[in-house]
Amino acid sequence: MTGVFKGIMHNDPWLHRWLPLVLKRAGDTPVLEIGCGSGEDSETLVSTGLTLIALDLSEQVIAAARKRVPTARFLCRDVREPFPLAMSSIGVVVASLSLHYFPWAETEALIHRVREVLRPGGLLLCRLNSTNDHNFGASGHTEIEANYYLVNGEPKRFFDKHAIDMVFREGWRMLSVEEQVTNKYAMPKALWEVILEKDT
């Protein structure tokens, strides 16, 4: 389970505009990256001087990320397992296209654990598949749950604004919610960019 699409990849500097806020909220604590893939966002974060702990399920992409960002700490693990950090211990979590593989109840549980690891005022910066992401599975596939499909043998969830409001309804303050299209992949991909603050 990784945020990386196997295909043509293009530059996707989505984090850059948020880096001043990330640096401020992270302070002297490490950033946790969920679903780091081959380390594109990891490289951006570490280039600012941040300490990074990054997770992904794929040993192959973890190996690529380690080569790309040798100073970060990369762990191969399922993101549904306990995080390697104490509760209320960090200021920033980044999760780009890595929270969409699970049934709704597991998605809510994962978001709850993200909130638990953040200190009050901590940030979650995430990108989520949009229900308008038809190039990458938002239609034409077997539906498992509402907006949750079996896409080429892999379960994938797609979010509309209502689903975003629901999954972040407790304990979060939304700083920014934008539906966007990225040209990171071979075809345009519709997604939501959501920036949240843990409610104190």
Contact map, one row per residue, 1 for C-alpha under 8 A:
11100000000000000000000000000000001000000000000000000001110000000000000000000100000000000000000001001000000000000000000000000000000000000000000000000000000000000000000000000000000000000000000000000000
11110000000000000000000000000000001110000000000000000001110000000000000000000000000000000000000011000000000000000000000000000000000000000000000000000000000000000000000000000000000000000000000000000000
11111000000000000000000000000000001110000000000000000000000000000000000000000000000000000000000111000000000000000000000000000000000000000000000000000000000000000000000000000000000000000000000000000000
01111100000000000000000000000000000011000000000000000000000000000000000000000000000000000000000010000000000000000000000000000000000000000000000000000000000000000000000000000000000000000000000000000000
00111110100000000000000000000000000000000000000000000000000000000000000000000000000000000000000000000000000000000000000000000000000000000000000000000000000000000000000000000000000000001000000000000000
00011111000000000000000000000000000000000000000000000000000000000000000000000000000000000000000000000000000000000000000000000000000000000000000000000000000000000000000000000000000000000000000000000000
00001111100000000000000000000000000000000000000000000000000000000000000000000000000000000000000000000000000000000000000000000000000000000000000000000000000000000000000000000000000000001100000000000000
00000111110000000000000000000000000000000000000000000000000000000000000000000000000000000000000000000000000000000000000000000000000000000000000000000000000000000000000000000000000000001100000000000000
00001011111000000000000000000000000000000000000000000000000000000000000000000000000000000000000000000000000000000000000000000000000000000000000000000000000000000000000000000000000000011100000000000000
00000001111100000000000000000000000000000000000000000000000000000000000000000000000000000000000000000000000000000000000000000000000000000000000000000000000000000000000000000000000000111000000000000000
00000000111110000000000000000000000000000000000000000000000000000000000000000000000000000000000000000000000000000000000000000000000000000000000000000000000000000000000000000000000000010000000000000000
00000000011111000000000000000000000000000000000000000000000000000000000000000000000000000000000000000000000000000000000000000000000000000000000000000000000000000000000000000000000001110000000000000000
00000000001111110000000000000000000000000000000000000000000000000000000000000000000000000000000000000000000000000000000000000000000000000000000000000000000000000000000000000000000000000000000000000000
00000000000111111000000000000000000000000000000000000000000000000000000000000000000000000000000000000000000000000000000000000000000000000000000000000000000000000000000000000000000000000000000000000000
00000000000011111110000000000000000000001001000000000000000000000000000000000000000000000000000000000000000000000000000000000000000000000000000000000000000000000000000000000000000000000000000000000000
00000000000011111110000000000000000000000001000000000000000000000000000000000000000000000000000000000000000000000000000000000000000000000000000000000000000000000000000000000000000000000000000000000000
00000000000001111111000000000000000000000000000000000000000000000000000000000000000000000000000000000000000000000000000000000000000000000000000000000000000000000000000000000000000000000000000000000000
00000000000000111111110000000000000000000000000000000000000000000000000000000000000000000000000000000000000000000000000000000000000000000000000000000000000000000000000000000000000000000000000000000000
00000000000000111111111000000000000000000000100000000000000000000000000000000000000000000000000000000000000000000000000000000000000000000000000000000000000000000000000000000000000000000000000000000000
00000000000000001111111100000000000000000000000000000000000000000000000000000000000000000000000000000000000000000000000000000000000000000000000000000000000000000000000000000000000000000000000000000000
00000000000000000111111110000000000000000000000000000000000000000000000000000000000000000000000000000000000000000000000000000000000000000000000000000000000000000000000000000000000000000000000000000000
00000000000000000111111111000000000000000000000000000000000000000000000000000000000000000001000000000000000000000000000000100000000000000000000000000000000000000000000000000000000000000000000000000000
00000000000000000011111111100000000000000000000101000000000000000000000000000000000000000000000000000000000000000000000000000000000000000000000000000000000000000000000000000000000000000000000000000000
00000000000000000001111111100000000000000000000000000000000000000000000000000000000000000000000000000000000000000000000000000000000000000000000000000000000000000000000000000000000000000000000000000000
00000000000000000000111111100000000000000000000000000000000000000000000000000000000000000011000000000000000000000000000011100000000000000000000000000000000000000000000000000000000000000000000000000000
00000000000000000000011111111110000000000000000001000000000000000000000000000000000000000111000000000000000000000000000001000000000000000000000000000000000000000000000000000000000000000000000000000000
00000000000000000000001111111000000000000000000000000000000000000000000000000000000000000010000000000000000000000000000000000000000000000000000000000000000000000000000000000000000000000000000000000000
00000000000000000000000001111100000000000000000000000000000000000000000000000000000000000000000000000000000000000000000000000000000000000000000000000000000000000000000000000000000000000000000000000000
00000000000000000000000001111110000000000000000000100000000000000000000000000000000000001110000000000000000000000000000000000000000000000000000000000000000000000000000000000000000000000000000000000000
00000000000000000000000001011111000000000000000001111000000000000000000000000000000000000111000000000000000000000000000000000000000000000000000000000000000000000000000000000000000000000000000000000000
00000000000000000000000001001111100000000000000001111000000000000000000000000000000000000111110000000000000000000000000000000000000000000000000000000000000000000000000000000000000000000000000000000000
00000000000000000000000000000111110000000000000000011110000000000000000000000000000000000101110000000000000000000000000000000000000000000000000000000000000000000000000000000000000000000000000000000000
00000000000000000000000000000011111100000100000000011110000000000000000000000000000000000000111000000000000000000000000000000000000000000000000000000000000000000000000000000000000000000000000000000000
00000000000000000000000000000001111100000000000000000111000000000000000000000010000000000000111101000000000000000000000000000000000000000000000000000000000000000000000000000000000000000000000000000000
11100000000000000000000000000000111110000000000000000111100000000000000000000010000000000000001111000000000000000000000000000000000000000000000000000000000000000000000000000000000000000000000000000000
01100000000000000000000000000000111111111100000000000111000001001000000000000000000000000000001100000000000000000000000000000000000000000000000000000000000000000000000000000000000000000000000000000000
01110000000000000000000000000000001111110000000000000001010011001000000000000000000000000000000000000000000000000000000000000000000000000000000000000000000000000000000000000000000000000000000000000000
00010000000000000000000000000000000111110000000000000000000011111001000000000000000000000000000000000000000000000000000000000000000000000000000000000000000000000000000000000000000000000000000000000000
00000000000000000000000000000000000111111110000000000000000011011101100000000000000000000000000000000000000000000000000000000000000000000000000000000000000000000000000000000000000000000000000000000000
00000000000000000000000000000000000111111111000000000000000000001000000000000000000000000000000000000000000000000000000000000000000000000000000000000000000000000000000000000000000000000000000000000000
00000000000000100000000000000000000100111111100000000000000000000000000000000000000000000000000000000000000000000000000000000000000000000000000000000000000000000000000000000000000000000000000000000000
00000000000000000000000000000000100100111111110000010100000000001000100100000000000000000000000000000000000000000000000000000000000000000000000000000000000000000000000000000000000000000000000000000000
00000000000000000000000000000000000000111111111000000000000000000001100000000000000000000000000000000000000000000000000000000000000000000000000000000000000000000000000000000000000000000000000000000000
00000000000000110000000000000000000000011111111100000000000000000000000000000000000000000000000000000000000000000000000000000000000000000000000000000000000000000000000000000000000000000000000000000000
00000000000000000010000000000000000000001111111111010000000000000000000000000000000000000000000000000000000000000000000000000000000000000000000000000000000000000000000000000000000000000000000000000000
00000000000000000000000000000000000000000111111111110000000000000000101100000000000000000000000000000000000000000000000000000000000000000000000000000000000000000000000000000000000000000000000000000000
00000000000000000000000000000000000000000011111111000000000000000000000000000000000000000000000000000000000000000000000000000000000000000000000000000000000000000000000000000000000000000000000000000000
00000000000000000000001000000000000000000001111111000000000000000000000000000000000000000000000000000000000000000000000000000000000000000000000000000000000000000000000000000000000000000000000000000000
00000000000000000000000000000000000000000000111111100000000000000000000000000000000000000000000000000000000000000000000000000000000000000000000000000000000000000000000000000000000000000000000000000000
00000000000000000000001001000110000000000000111111110000000000000000000000000000000000000000000000000000000000000000000000000000000000000000000000000000000000000000000000000000000000000000000000000000
00000000000000000000000000001110000000000000010011111000000000000000000100000000000000000000000000000000000000000000000000000000000000000000000000000000000000000000000000000000000000000000000000000000
00000000000000000000000000000111100000000100110001111100000000000000000110000000000000000000000000000000000000000000000000000000000000000000000000000000000000000000000000000000000000000000000000000000
00000000000000000000000000000111100000000000000000111110000000000000000111100000000000000000000000000000000000000000000000000000000000000000000000000000000000000000000000000000000000000000000000000000
00000000000000000000000000000001111100000100000000011111000000000000000111100000000000000000000000000000000000000000000000000000000000000000000000000000000000000000000000000000000000000000000000000000
00000000000000000000000000000001111100000000000000001111100000000000000001111110000000000000000000000000000000000000000000000000000000000000000000000000000000000000000000000000000000000000000000000000
11000000000000000000000000000000011110000000000000000111111011000000000001111110000000000000000000000000000000000000000000000000000000000000000000000000000000000000000000000000000000000000000000000000
11000000000000000000000000000000001000000000000000000011111000000000000000011110000000000000000000000000000000000000000000000000000000000000000000000000000000000000000000000000000000000000000000000000
11000000000000000000000000000000000010000000000000000001111111000000000000011000000000000000000000000000000000000000000000000000000000000000000000000000000000000000000000000000000000000000000000000000
00000000000000000000000000000000000000000000000000000001111111100000000000010000000000000000000000000000000000000000000000000000000000000000000000000000000000000000000000000000000000000000000000000000
00000000000000000000000000000000000000000000000000000000011111110000000000000000000000000000000000000000000000000000000000000000000000000000000000000000000000000000000000000000000000000000000000000000
00000000000000000000000000000000000011100000000000000001011111111000000000000000000000000000000000000000000000000000000000000000000000000000000000000000000000000000000000000000000000000000000000000000
00000000000000000000000000000000000111100000000000000001011111111100000001110000000000000000000000000000000000000000000000000000000000000000000000000000000000000000000000000000000000000000000000000000
00000000000000000000000000000000000001000000000000000000001111111110000000000000000000000000000000000000000000000000000000000000000000000000000000000000000000000000000000000000000000000000000000000000
00000000000000000000000000000000000001100000000000000000000111111111000000000000000000000000000000000000000000000000000000000000000000000000000000000000000000000000000000000000000000000000000000000000
00000000000000000000000000000000000111110100000000000000000011111111110001000000000000000000000000000000000000000000000000000000000000000000000000000000000000000000000000000000000000000000000000000000
00000000000000000000000000000000000000100000000000000000000001111111111111000000000000000000000000000000000000000000000000000000000000000000000000000000000000000000000000000000000000000000000000000000
00000000000000000000000000000000000000000000000000000000000000111111110000000000000000000000000000000000000000000000000000000000000000000000000000000000000000000000000000000000000000000000000000000000
00000000000000000000000000000000000001100010000000000000000000011111110000000000000000000000000000000000000000000000000000000000000000000000000000000000000000000000000000000000000000000000000000000000
00000000000000000000000000000000000000100110010000000000000000001111111100000000000000000000000000000000000000000000000000000000000000000000000000000000000000000000000000000000000000000000000000000000
00000000000000000000000000000000000000000000000000000000000000001111111110000000000000000000000000000000000000000000000000000000000000000000000000000000000000000000000000000000000000000000000000000000
00000000000000000000000000000000000000000000010000000000000000000100111110000000000000000000000000000000000000000000000000000000000000000000000000000000000000000000000000000000000000000000000000000000
00000000000000000000000000000000000000000100010000111100000000000100111111000000000000000000000000000000000000000000000000000000000000000000000000000000000000000000000000000000000000000000000000000000
00000000000000000000000000000000000000000000000000011100000000000100011111100000000000000000000000000000000000000000000000000000000000000000000000000000000000000000000000000000000000000000000000000000
00000000000000000000000000000000000000000000000000001111000001001100000111110000000000000000000000000000000000000000000000000000000000000000000000000000000000000000000000000000000000000000000000000000
00000000000000000000000000000000000000000000000000001111000001000000000011111000000000000000000000000000000000000000000000000000000000000000000000000000000000000000000000000000000000000000000000000000
00000000000000000000000000000000000000000000000000000011111001000000000001111100000000000000000000000000000000000000000000000000000000000000000000000000000000000000000000000000000000000000000000000000
00000000000000000000000000000000000000000000000000000011110000000000000000111110100000000000000000000000000000000000000000000000000000000000000000000000000000000000000000000000000000000000000000000000
10000000000000000000000000000000000000000000000000000011100000000000000000011111100000000000000000000000000000000000000000000000000000000000000000000000000000000000000000000000000000000000000000000000
00000000000000000000000000000000011000000000000000000011100000000000000000001111111000000000000000000000000001000000000000000000000000000000000000000000000000000000000000000000000000000000000000000000
00000000000000000000000000000000000000000000000000000000000000000000000000000111110000000000000000000000010001000000000000000000000000000000000000000000000000000000000000000000000000000000000000000000
00000000000000000000000000000000000000000000000000000000000000000000000000001111111000000000000000000000000000000000000000000000000000000000000000000000000000000000000000000000000000000000000000000000
00000000000000000000000000000000000000000000000000000000000000000000000000000011111100000000000000000000000000000000000000000000000000000000000000000000000000000000000000000000000000000000000000000000
00000000000000000000000000000000000000000000000000000000000000000000000000000010111111000000000000000000000000000000100000000000000000000000000000000000000000000000000000000000000000000000000000000000
00000000000000000000000000000000000000000000000000000000000000000000000000000000011111000000000000000000000000000000000000000000000000000000000000000000000000000000000000000000000000000000000000000000
00000000000000000000000000000000000000000000000000000000000000000000000000000000001111101000000000000000000000000000100000000000000000000000000000000000000000000000000000000000000000000000000000000000
00000000000000000000000000000000000000000000000000000000000000000000000000000000001111111000000000000000000000000000100000000000000000000000000000000000000000000000000000000000000000000000000000000000
00000000000000000000000000000000000000000000000000000000000000000000000000000000000011111000000000000000000000000001111000000000000000000000000000000000000000000000000000000000000000000000000000000000
00000000000000000000000000000000000000000000000000000000000000000000000000000000000001111100000000000000000000000001111100000000000000000000000000000000000000000000000000000000000000000000000000000000
00000000000000000000000000001000000000000000000000000000000000000000000000000000000011111110000000000000000000000000111000000000000000000000000000000000000000000000000000000000000000000000000000000000
00000000000000000000000001001111000000000000000000000000000000000000000000000000000000011111000000000000000000000000111001000000000000000000000000000000000000000000000000000000000000000000000000000000
00000000000000000000000011101110000000000000000000000000000000000000000000000000000000001111100000000000000000000000011011100000000000000000000000000000000000000000000000000000000000000000000000000000
00000000000000000000010011000111000000000000000000000000000000000000000000000000000000000111110000000000000000000000010001111000000000000000000000000000000000000000000000000000000000000000000000000000
00000000000000000000000000000011110000000000000000000000000000000000000000000000000000000011111000000000000000000100010000111000000000000000000000000000000000000000000000000000000000000000000000000000
00000000000000000000000000000011110000000000000000000000000000000000000000000000000000000001111100000000000000000000000000011100000000000000000000000000000000000000000000000000000000000000000000000000
00000000000000000000000000000000111100000000000000000000000000000000000000000000000000000000111111100000000000000000000000011110000000000000000000000000000000000000000000000000000000000000000000000000
00100000000000000000000000000000011100000000000000000000000000000000000000000000000000000000011111100000000000000000000000001111000000000000000000000000000000000000000000000000000000000000000000000000
01110000000000000000000000000000001000000000000000000000000000000000000000000000000000000000001111110000000000000000000000000111100000000000000000000000000000000000000000000000000000000000000000000000
11100000000000000000000000000000011000000000000000000000000000000000000000000000000000000000001111111000000000000000000000000011000000000000000000000000000000000000000000000000000000000000000000000000
00000000000000000000000000000000000000000000000000000000000000000000000000000000000000000000001111111100001000000000000000000001000000000000000000000000000000000000000000000000000000000000000000000000
00000000000000000000000000000000000000000000000000000000000000000000000000000000000000000000000011111100001000000000000000000001100000000000000000000000000111000000000000000000000000000000000000000000
10000000000000000000000000000000000000000000000000000000000000000000000000000000000000000000000001111110000000000000000000000000000000000000000000000000011110000000000000000000000000000000000000000000
00000000000000000000000000000000000000000000000000000000000000000000000000000000000000000000000000111111111000000000000000000000000000000000000000000000001110000000000000000000000000000000000000000000
00000000000000000000000000000000000000000000000000000000000000000000000000000000000000000000000000001111111000000000000000000000000000000000000010010000000010000000000000000000000000000000000000000000
00000000000000000000000000000000000000000000000000000000000000000000000000000000000000000000000000000111111100000000000000000000000000000000000000000000000000000000000000000000000000000000000000000000
00000000000000000000000000000000000000000000000000000000000000000000000000000000000000000000000000000111111110000000000000000000000000000000000000000000000000000000000000000000000000000000000000000000
00000000000000000000000000000000000000000000000000000000000000000000000000000001000000000000000000000111111111000000000000000000000000000000000000000000000000000000000000000000000000000000000000000000
00000000000000000000000000000000000000000000000000000000000000000000000000000000000000000000000000110111111111100000000000000000000000000000000000000000000000000000001000000000000000000000000000000000
00000000000000000000000000000000000000000000000000000000000000000000000000000000000000000000000000000001111111110000000000000000000000000000000000000000000000000000001000000000000000000000000000000000
00000000000000000000000000000000000000000000000000000000000000000000000000000000000000000000000000000000111111111000000000000000000000000000000000000000000000000000000000000000000000000000000000000000
00000000000000000000000000000000000000000000000000000000000000000000000000000011000000000000000000000000011111111100000000000000000000000000000000000000000000000000000000000000000000000000000000000000
00000000000000000000000000000000000000000000000000000000000000000000000000000000000000000000000000000000001111111110000000000000000000000000000000000000000000000000001100000000000000000000000000000000
00000000000000000000000000000000000000000000000000000000000000000000000000000000000000000000000000000000000111111111000000000000000000000000000000000000000000000000000000000000000000000000000000000000
00000000000000000000000000000000000000000000000000000000000000000000000000000000000000000000000000000000000011111111100000000000000000000000000000000000000000000000000000000000000000000000000000000000
00000000000000000000000000000000000000000000000000000000000000000000000000000000000000000000100000000000000001111111110000010000000000000000000000000000000000000000000000000000000000000000000000000000
00000000000000000000000000000000000000000000000000000000000000000000000000000000000000000000000000000000000000111111110000000000000000000000000000000000000000000000000000100000000000000000000000000100
00000000000000000000000000000000000000000000000000000000000000000000000000000000000000110000000000000000000000011111111000000000000000000000000000000000000000000000000000000000000000000000000000000000
00000000000000000000000000000000000000000000000000000000000000000000000000000000001011111100000000000000000000001111111000000000000000000000000000000000000000000000000000000000000000000000000000000000
00000000000000000000000000000000000000000000000000000000000000000000000000000000000000111111100000000000000000000111111111100000000000000000000000000000000000000000000000000000000000000000000000000100
00000000000000000000000000000000000000000000000000000000000000000000000000000000000000111110000000000000000000000001111111000000000000000000000000000000000000000000000000000000000000000000000000000100
00000000000000000000000000000000000000000000000000000000000000000000000000000000000000010000000000000000000000000000011111000000000000000000000000000000000000000000000000000000000000000000000000000111
00000000000000000000000010000000000000000000000000000000000000000000000000000000000000000010000000000000000000000000011111100000000000000000000000000000000000000000000000000000000000000000000000001111
00000000000000000000000011000000000000000000000000000000000000000000000000000000000000000111000000000000000000000000011111110000000000000000000000000000000000000000000000000000000000000000000000001100
00000000000000000000010010000000000000000000000000000000000000000000000000000000000000000011100000000000000000000000010011111000000000000000000000000000000000000000000000000000000000000000000000111100
00000000000000000000000000000000000000000000000000000000000000000000000000000000000000000001111000000000000000000100000001111100000000000000000000000000000000000000000000000000000000000000000000111100
00000000000000000000000000000000000000000000000000000000000000000000000000000000000000000001111100000000000000000000000000111110000000000000000000000000000000000000000000000000000000000000000011110000
00000000000000000000000000000000000000000000000000000000000000000000000000000000000000000000011110000000000000000000000000011111000000000000000000000000000000000000000000000000000000000000000011100000
00000000000000000000000000000000000000000000000000000000000000000000000000000000000000000000001111000000000000000000000000001111100000000000000000000000000000000000000000000000000000000000001111000000
00000000000000000000000000000000000000000000000000000000000000000000000000000000000000000000000111110000000000000000000000000111110000000000000000000000000001100000000000000000000000000000001111000000
00000000000000000000000000000000000000000000000000000000000000000000000000000000000000000000000010010000000000000000000000000011111010000000000000000000000011100000000000000000000000000000011100000000
00000000000000000000000000000000000000000000000000000000000000000000000000000000000000000000000000000000000000000000000000000001111110000100000000000000000001110000000000000000001000000000011100000000
00000000000000000000000000000000000000000000000000000000000000000000000000000000000000000000000000000000000000000000000000000000111111000100000000100000000001110000000000000000000000000000010000000000
00000000000000000000000000000000000000000000000000000000000000000000000000000000000000000000000000000000000000000000000000000000011111000100000000000000000000000000000000000000000000000000011000000000
00000000000000000000000000000000000000000000000000000000000000000000000000000000000000000000000000000000000000000000000000000000111111111100000000000000000001000000000000000000000000000000111000000000
00000000000000000000000000000000000000000000000000000000000000000000000000000000000000000000000000000000000000000000000000000000001111111110000000000000000000000000000000000000000000000000010000000000
00000000000000000000000000000000000000000000000000000000000000000000000000000000000000000000000000000000000000000000000000000000000011111100000000000000000000000000000000000000000000000011100000000000
00000000000000000000000000000000000000000000000000000000000000000000000000000000000000000000000000000000000000000000000000000000000011111100000000000000000000000000000000000000000000000000100000000000
00000000000000000000000000000000000000000000000000000000000000000000000000000000000000000000000000000000000000000000000000000000000011111111100000001010000100000000000000000000000000000000000000000000
00000000000000000000000000000000000000000000000000000000000000000000000000000000000000000000000000000000000000000000000000000000011111111111100000101000000001000000000000000000000000000000000000000000
00000000000000000000000000000000000000000000000000000000000000000000000000000000000000000000000000000000000000000000000000000000000001001111100000000000000000000000000000000000000000000000000000000000
00000000000000000000000000000000000000000000000000000000000000000000000000000000000000000000000000000000000000000000000000000000000000001111110000000000000000000000000000000000000000000000000000000000
00000000000000000000000000000000000000000000000000000000000000000000000000000000000000000000000000000000000000000000000000000000000000001111111000001110000000000000000000000000000000000000000000000000
00000000000000000000000000000000000000000000000000000000000000000000000000000000000000000000000000000000000000000000000000000000000000000001111100001110000000000000000000000000000000000000000000000000
00000000000000000000000000000000000000000000000000000000000000000000000000000000000000000000000000000000000000000000000000000000000000000000111111111100000000000000000000000000000000000000000000000000
00000000000000000000000000000000000000000000000000000000000000000000000000000000000000000000000000000000000000000000000000000000000000000000011111111100000000000000000000000000000000000000000000000000
00000000000000000000000000000000000000000000000000000000000000000000000000000000000000000000000000000010000000000000000000000000000000000000001111111000000000000000000000000000000000000000000000000000
00000000000000000000000000000000000000000000000000000000000000000000000000000000000000000000000000000000000000000000000000000000000000000000001111110000000000000000000000000000000000000000000000000000
00000000000000000000000000000000000000000000000000000000000000000000000000000000000000000000000000000000000000000000000000000000001000000100001111111000000011100000000000000000000000000000000000000000
00000000000000000000000000000000000000000000000000000000000000000000000000000000000000000000000000000010000000000000000000000000000000000000001111111100001111000000000000000000000000000000000000000000
00000000000000000000000000000000000000000000000000000000000000000000000000000000000000000000000000000000000000000000000000000000000000001100111110111110001110000000000000000000000000000000000000000000
00000000000000000000000000000000000000000000000000000000000000000000000000000000000000000000000000000000000000000000000000000000000000000000111100011111111100000000000000000000000000000000000000000000
00000000000000000000000000000000000000000000000000000000000000000000000000000000000000000000000000000000000000000000000000000000000000001000110000001111111100000000000000000000000000000000000000000000
00000000000000000000000000000000000000000000000000000000000000000000000000000000000000000000000000000000000000000000000000000000000000000000000000000111110000000000000000000000000000000000000000000000
00000000000000000000000000000000000000000000000000000000000000000000000000000000000000000000000000000000000000000000000000000000000000000000000000000111111000000000000000000000000000000000000000000000
00000000000000000000000000000000000000000000000000000000000000000000000000000000000000000000000000001000000000000000000000000000000000000000000000000111111100000000000000000000000000000000000000000000
00000000000000000000000000000000000000000000000000000000000000000000000000000000000000000000000000001100000000000000000000000000000000000000000000011110111110000000000000000000000000000000000000000000
00000000000000000000000000000000000000000000000000000000000000000000000000000000000000000000000000011100000000000000000000000000000000001000000000011110011111000000000000000000000000000000000000000000
00000000000000000000000000000000000000000000000000000000000000000000000000000000000000000000000000011110000000000000000000000000100000000000000000111000001111100000000000000000000000000000000000000000
00000000000000000000000000000000000000000000000000000000000000000000000000000000000000000000000000010000000000000000000000000001111010000100000000110000000111110000000000000000000000000000000000000000
00000000000000000000000000000000000000000000000000000000000000000000000000000000000000000000000000000000000000000000000000000001111000000000000000100000000011111111000000000000000000000000000100000000
00000000000000000000000000000000000000000000000000000000000000000000000000000000000000000000000000000000000000000000000000000000011000000000000000000000000001111111000000000000000000000000000000000000
00000000000000000000000000000000000000000000000000000000000000000000000000000000000000000000000000000000000000000000000000000000000000000000000000000000000000111111100000000000000000000000000000000000
00000000000000000000000000000000000000000000000000000000000000000000000000000000000000000000000000000000000000000000000000000000000000000000000000000000000000111111110000000000000000000000000000000000
00000000000000000000000000000000000000000000000000000000000000000000000000000000000000000000000000000000000000000000000000000000000000000000000000000000000000111111111000000000000000000000000000000000
00000000000000000000000000000000000000000000000000000000000000000000000000000000000000000000000000000000000000000000000000000000000000000000000000000000000000111111111100000000000000000000000000000000
00000000000000000000000000000000000000000000000000000000000000000000000000000000000000000000000000000000000000000000000000000000000000000000000000000000000000001111111110000000000000000000000000000000
00000000000000000000000000000000000000000000000000000000000000000000000000000000000000000000000000000000000000000000000000000000000000000000000000000000000000000111111110000000000000000000000000000000
00000000000000000000000000000000000000000000000000000000000000000000000000000000000000000000000000000000001100100000000000000000000000000000000000000000000000000011111111000000000000000000000000000000
00000000000000000000000000000000000000000000000000000000000000000000000000000000000000000000000000000000000000100000000000000000000000000000000000000000000000000001111111110000000000000000000000000000
00000000000000000000000000000000000000000000000000000000000000000000000000000000000000000000000000000000000000000000000000000000000000000000000000000000000000000000111111110000000000000000000000000000
00000000000000000000000000000000000000000000000000000000000000000000000000000000000000000000000000000000000000000000000000000000000000000000000000000000000000000000001111110000000000000000000000000000
00000000000000000000000000000000000000000000000000000000000000000000000000000000000000000000000000000000000000000010000000000000000000000000000000000000000000000000000111111000000000000000000000000111
00000000000000000000000000000000000000000000000000000000000000000000000000000000000000000000000000000000000000000000000000000000000000000000000000000000000000000000000111111100000000000000000000011110
00000000000000000000000000000000000000000000000000000000000000000000000000000000000000000000000000000000000000000000000000000000000000000000000000000000000000000000000000111110000000000000000000011110
00000000000000000000000000000000000000000000000000000000000000000000000000000000000000000000000000000000000000000000000000000000000000000000000000000000000000000000000000011111100000000000000001111000
00000000000000000000000000000000000000000000000000000000000000000000000000000000000000000000000000000000000000000000000000000000000000000000000000000000000000000000000000001111100000000000000001111000
00000000000000000000000000000000000000000000000000000000000000000000000000000000000000000000000000000000000000000000000000000000000000000000000000000000000000000000000000000111110000000000000011110000
00000000000000000000000000000000000000000000000000000000000000000000000000000000000000000000000000000000000000000000000000000000000000000000000000000000000000000000000000000111111000000000000111100000
00000000000000000000000000000000000000000000000000000000000000000000000000000000000000000000000000000000000000000000000000000000000000000000000000000000000000000000000000000001111100000000000111000000
00000000000000000000000000000000000000000000000000000000000000000000000000000000000000000000000000000000000000000000000000000000010000000000000000000000000000000000000000000000111110000000011110000000
00000000000000000000000000000000000000000000000000000000000000000000000000000000000000000000000000000000000000000000000000000000000000000000000000000000000000000000000000000000011111000000011110000000
00000000000000000000000000000000000000000000000000000000000000000000000000000000000000000000000000000000000000000000000000000000000000000000000000000000000000000000000000000000001111100001111000000000
00000000000100000000000000000000000000000000000000000000000000000000000000000000000000000000000000000000000000000000000000000000000000000000000000000000000000000000000000000000000111111001111000000000
00000000010100000000000000000000000000000000000000000000000000000000000000000000000000000000000000000000000000000000000000000000000000000000000000000000000000000000000000000000000011111111100000000000
00000000111100000000000000000000000000000000000000000000000000000000000000000000000000000000000000000000000000000000000000000000000000000000000000000000000000000000000000000000000001111111100000000000
00001011110000000000000000000000000000000000000000000000000000000000000000000000000000000000000000000000000000000000000000000000000000000000000000000000000000000000000000000000000001111111100000000000
00000011100000000000000000000000000000000000000000000000000000000000000000000000000000000000000000000000000000000000000000000000000000000000000000000000000000000000000000000000000000111111000000000000
00000000000000000000000000000000000000000000000000000000000000000000000000000000000000000000000000000000000000000000000000000000000000100000000000000000000000000000000000000000000000111111100000000000
00000000000000000000000000000000000000000000000000000000000000000000000000000000000000000000000000000000000000000000000000000000000000100000000000000000000000000000000000000000000011111111110000000000
00000000000000000000000000000000000000000000000000000000000000000000000000000000000000000000000000000000000000000000000000000000000010110000000000000000000000000000000000000000000011111011111000000000
00000000000000000000000000000000000000000000000000000000000000000000000000000000000000000000000000000000000000000000000000000000111111000000000000000000000000000000000000000000001111000001111100000000
00000000000000000000000000000000000000000000000000000000000000000000000000000000000000000000000000000000000000000000000000000011110110000000000000000000000000000000000000000000001111000000111110000000
00000000000000000000000000000000000000000000000000000000000000000000000000000000000000000000000000000000000000000000000000000011110000000000000000000000000000100000000000000000111100000000011111000000
00000000000000000000000000000000000000000000000000000000000000000000000000000000000000000000000000000000000000000000000000001111000000000000000000000000000000000000000000000001111100000000001111100000
00000000000000000000000000000000000000000000000000000000000000000000000000000000000000000000000000000000000000000000000000001111000000000000000000000000000000000000000000000111110000000000000111110000
00000000000000000000000000000000000000000000000000000000000000000000000000000000000000000000000000000000000000000000000000111100000000000000000000000000000000000000000000000111100000000000000011111000
00000000000000000000000000000000000000000000000000000000000000000000000000000000000000000000000000000000000000000000000000111000000000000000000000000000000000000000000000011111000000000000000001111100
00000000000000000000000000000000000000000000000000000000000000000000000000000000000000000000000000000000000000000000000011110000000000000000000000000000000000000000000000011110000000000000000000111110
00000000000000000000000000000000000000000000000000000000000000000000000000000000000000000000000000000000000000000010011111110000000000000000000000000000000000000000000000111000000000000000000000011111
00000000000000000000000000000000000000000000000000000000000000000000000000000000000000000000000000000000000000000000000110000000000000000000000000000000000000000000000000111000000000000000000000001111
00000000000000000000000000000000000000000000000000000000000000000000000000000000000000000000000000000000000000000000000110000000000000000000000000000000000000000000000000100000000000000000000000000111
